[in-house]
């Protein structure tokens, strides 16, 4: 084979058009590349921990001694033998209902109040949203200091104003501890839910309100017949977030009350914490965690079923 023929073949190969990857395959690979970080996040921070907890729930797994083998279904039986299980469930549900109603009602009223863009509304929005910038643990420590009978300023202020005659034990009785914690959560989260509802209000077209006015609807009728139905997706989102967050309440009670007085403010997540880190029984803690996860899934499905927007 001559040098000339080899060069001719090389030149022909260079002139031949390269085969390009089909556009559909390129788009598919690009989509997988975009989804890969989120998929890795889900696998590392959700699926792997879920598999580990599932393994713990059917094993004799001690925090100090490690996995000692399968023992299903002993851990689930031990969960229902826990004397504080049903009191903690009842208290968590009571707290969830109280917080959900108060926070969502206040958030709705504030969203209606500040939806117009004026200078004073901007100031009010900022004032209500500022607590949402604080972490829940930081907020709980702040209120623990405010409620403290030794260093807290609330009792001296209330006594100085003549509102109370004797110092109040904000965390010393079951009812006082519950409502003191509720006040913290309302202060911390109302602005966040107000923002969700306000965005939903601003997304409602003005033409709808104009049509309602032309039909002779007043403010109350417009609110019930126009605003609430069109705001249902935002209300559903706020409700699901509020209920889920309240059912998983831990930081505020762990910092403010430690479950007291006399175990009357123990939430279900505190019970999981006690099983894992005080009784060193990761198996029971894992079983309890799976039961809580299943309950949350059922509750959220029911909420979406009841609150989702109709076509």
C-alpha positions in Angstrom: 0.0 0.0 0.0 1.5 3.3 -1.1 1.8 6.4 1.0 -0.5 8.2 -1.5 -3.4 5.8 -1.0 -3.0 5.9 2.8 -3.1 9.7 2.7 -6.2 9.6 0.4 -8.0 7.4 2.8 -7.1 9.6 5.8 -8.4 12.6 4.0 -11.6 10.9 3.0 -12.2 9.8 6.6 -11.6 13.4 7.8 -14.1 14.7 5.3 -16.7 12.1 6.4 -19.3 13.7 8.8 -19.1 12.5 12.4 -22.1 10.7 13.8 -23.7 12.9 16.4 -25.7 11.6 19.3 -29.5 11.8 18.8 -31.1 14.9 20.3 -33.5 12.8 22.4 -30.7 10.9 24.0 -28.7 14.1 24.6 -31.8 15.6 26.3 -32.2 12.5 28.4 -28.6 12.6 29.5 -28.8 16.3 30.3 -32.0 15.6 32.4 -30.2 12.9 34.3 -27.3 15.2 35.0 -29.6 17.9 36.4 -31.4 15.3 38.5 -28.3 13.5 39.8 -27.6 16.0 42.7 -31.2 15.8 44.0 -31.2 12.1 43.6 -28.0 11.7 45.6 -29.4 14.0 48.3 -32.6 11.9 48.6 -30.6 8.6 48.7 -28.0 9.8 51.2 -30.3 11.7 53.5 -33.6 9.8 53.2 -33.4 6.3 51.7 -30.3 5.1 53.5 -31.4 6.4 56.9 -34.9 4.9 56.3 -33.3 1.5 55.5 -31.1 1.8 58.6 -34.1 2.6 60.8 -36.1 -0.2 59.2 -33.3 -2.6 60.1 -33.1 -1.2 63.6 -36.9 -1.7 64.1 -36.6 -5.5 63.7 -33.3 -5.9 65.6 -32.1 -6.1 69.1 -30.0 -3.0 68.5 -28.4 -1.2 71.4 -26.8 2.3 71.2 -23.8 1.0 73.1 -23.7 -2.7 72.1 -24.7 -2.5 68.4 -26.8 -4.9 66.4 -27.3 -8.2 68.3 -29.6 -9.9 65.7 -33.2 -9.9 64.6 -35.9 -9.9 67.2 -39.1 -9.0 65.2 -41.7 -8.1 66.2 -40.5 -7.6 69.8 -39.7 -3.9 69.3 -43.2 -3.1 68.0 -44.7 -4.9 71.0 -42.5 -2.9 73.4 -43.6 0.3 71.8 -47.2 -0.4 72.8 -46.1 -1.4 76.3 -44.6 2.1 76.8 -46.7 3.7 79.6 -46.2 7.2 78.1 -47.1 6.3 74.6 -50.8 7.2 74.6 -50.4 10.3 76.9 -47.7 11.6 74.5 -49.9 10.9 71.5 -52.8 12.7 73.1 -50.7 15.6 74.1 -49.1 15.9 70.6 -52.5 15.9 68.9 -53.8 18.5 71.3 -50.8 20.7 70.7 -51.1 20.2 66.9 -54.8 21.3 66.9 -54.2 24.3 69.1 -51.2 25.5 67.2 -52.7 24.8 63.8 -55.9 26.8 64.4 -54.3 29.8 66.1 -51.4 30.1 63.6 -53.4 29.7 60.5 -56.2 32.0 61.6 -53.7 34.7 62.6 -51.7 34.2 59.4 -54.9 34.6 57.3 -55.9 37.8 59.0 -52.4 39.3 58.6 -52.2 38.2 55.0 -55.5 40.0 54.3 -54.4 43.0 56.2 -51.0 43.4 54.5 -51.7 42.2 50.9 -51.8 45.8 49.6 -48.3 47.3 48.9 -48.2 50.3 51.1 -45.4 51.8 53.3 -47.1 50.8 56.6 -48.0 47.3 55.3 -44.3 46.8 54.3 -43.3 47.7 57.9 -45.8 45.4 59.4 -44.8 42.5 57.0 -41.2 43.0 58.1 -42.0 43.0 61.8 -44.1 39.8 61.5 -41.5 38.0 59.3 -38.4 38.9 61.5 -39.1 36.0 64.0 -39.1 33.5 61.1 -35.5 34.3 60.5 -34.5 32.9 63.9 -33.9 29.2 64.3 -36.4 27.3 66.5 -33.7 26.3 69.0 -32.6 29.9 69.3 -36.1 31.1 69.7 -36.8 28.5 72.4 -33.7 29.5 74.3 -34.8 33.2 74.1 -38.2 32.4 75.5 -36.7 30.1 78.1 -34.8 33.2 79.4 -38.0 35.3 79.2 -40.0 32.8 81.1 -37.3 32.1 83.7 -38.4 33.0 87.3 -34.9 33.9 88.2 -33.6 36.0 85.2 -36.8 36.5 83.1 -38.1 40.0 82.7 -41.7 39.1 82.1 -42.8 38.8 85.7 -41.3 42.1 86.8 -42.8 43.9 83.8 -46.3 42.4 84.4 -46.1 43.2 88.1 -44.9 46.7 87.4 -47.9 47.3 85.1 -50.2 45.9 87.8 -51.4 43.1 85.6 -50.4 40.4 88.1 -49.8 40.5 91.9 -47.6 37.5 92.2 -45.0 36.0 89.8 -46.4 33.4 87.3 -44.7 30.1 86.8 -44.9 30.0 83.0 -43.5 26.5 82.8 -44.4 25.2 86.2 -47.9 23.7 85.5 -49.1 21.5 82.6 -51.5 24.2 81.2 -49.0 27.0 81.6 -46.2 25.0 80.0 -48.4 24.2 77.0 -49.7 27.7 76.4 -46.3 29.2 76.9 -44.9 26.9 74.2 -47.9 27.7 72.0 -47.2 31.4 72.3 -43.5 30.8 71.3 -44.6 28.9 68.2 -47.3 31.4 67.2 -44.7 34.2 67.5 -42.1 32.2 65.5 -44.2 30.8 62.6 -47.1 33.2 62.0 -45.1 35.3 59.7 -44.0 32.4 57.6 -47.5 31.1 57.0 -48.7 34.7 56.4 -46.2 34.9 53.6 -47.5 31.7 52.0 -51.1 32.9 52.2 -50.2 36.4 51.0 -48.5 35.0 47.9 -51.7 33.0 47.2 -53.8 36.1 47.6 -51.7 38.1 45.3 -52.0 35.4 42.6 -55.8 35.7 42.5 -56.7 37.8 39.4 -58.3 41.1 40.0 -60.9 40.4 37.3 -62.5 37.8 39.5 -63.1 40.4 42.3 -64.4 42.8 39.7 -66.9 40.2 38.4 -68.0 39.5 42.0 -68.6 43.2 42.6 -70.6 43.5 39.4 -72.8 40.6 40.6 -73.5 42.5 43.8 -71.4 40.4 46.2 -70.3 42.2 49.4 -67.0 41.8 51.1 -68.0 38.8 53.2 -69.7 37.0 50.3 -66.7 37.7 48.1 -64.3 36.3 50.8 -66.3 33.0 51.2 -67.2 32.5 47.5 -64.1 33.8 45.7 -61.1 34.2 48.0 -61.2 31.0 50.0 -61.9 28.7 47.0 -59.1 30.2 45.0 -56.8 30.2 48.0 -57.3 26.5 48.7 -53.9 25.4 47.4 -52.1 27.8 49.6 -54.2 26.9 52.6 -53.5 23.2 51.9 -49.8 23.8 51.8 -49.8 25.9 55.0 -52.0 23.3 56.8 -49.8 20.4 55.8 -46.7 22.2 56.9 -48.2 23.3 60.2 -49.6 19.8 61.1 -46.5 18.0 60.1 -44.3 20.4 62.0 -46.5 20.2 65.1 -46.7 16.4 65.1 -42.8 16.3 65.0 -42.4 18.9 67.7 -39.2 18.4 69.7 -36.9 21.4 70.1 -39.3 23.7 71.8 -40.4 21.2 74.5 -36.9 19.8 74.9 -35.5 23.2 75.7 -38.5 24.8 77.5 -40.0 22.0 79.6 -37.8 18.8 79.2 -41.2 17.0 79.0 -42.3 18.3 82.4 -43.8 19.0 84.7 -44.3 15.4 85.6 -44.1 14.2 81.9 -47.2 16.1 80.9 -45.6 17.8 77.9 -43.8 14.8 76.4 -44.3 14.6 72.6 -44.0 11.5 70.5 -40.6 12.6 69.1 -39.4 13.2 72.7 -40.4 9.6 73.4 -38.3 8.4 70.5 -35.4 10.5 71.8 -35.7 9.0 75.3 -35.9 5.4 73.9 -32.7 6.0 71.8 -30.5 8.2 74.0 -31.7 7.6 77.5 -32.7 3.9 77.4 -30.1 3.2 74.7 -32.6 1.0 72.8 -32.3 1.9 69.1 -34.6 -1.0 68.1 -37.6 0.4 70.0 -36.8 3.9 68.8 -36.6 2.7 65.2 -40.0 0.9 65.5 -41.5 4.0 67.0 -40.1 6.1 64.2 -41.6 3.9 61.5 -45.0 4.1 63.2 -44.8 7.9 63.3 -43.8 8.0 59.7 -46.7 5.8 58.7 -49.1 8.0 60.7 -47.7 11.1 59.1 -48.2 9.7 55.6 -51.8 8.8 56.4 -52.6 12.2 57.9 -51.0 14.0 55.0 -52.9 12.0 52.4 -56.1 12.7 54.2 -55.3 16.4 54.3 -54.5 16.5 50.6 -57.7 14.6 49.9 -59.8 17.1 51.8 -58.0 20.3 50.9 -56.8 19.8 47.3 -58.3 22.2 44.8 -61.1 21.0 42.5 -60.8 21.3 38.7 
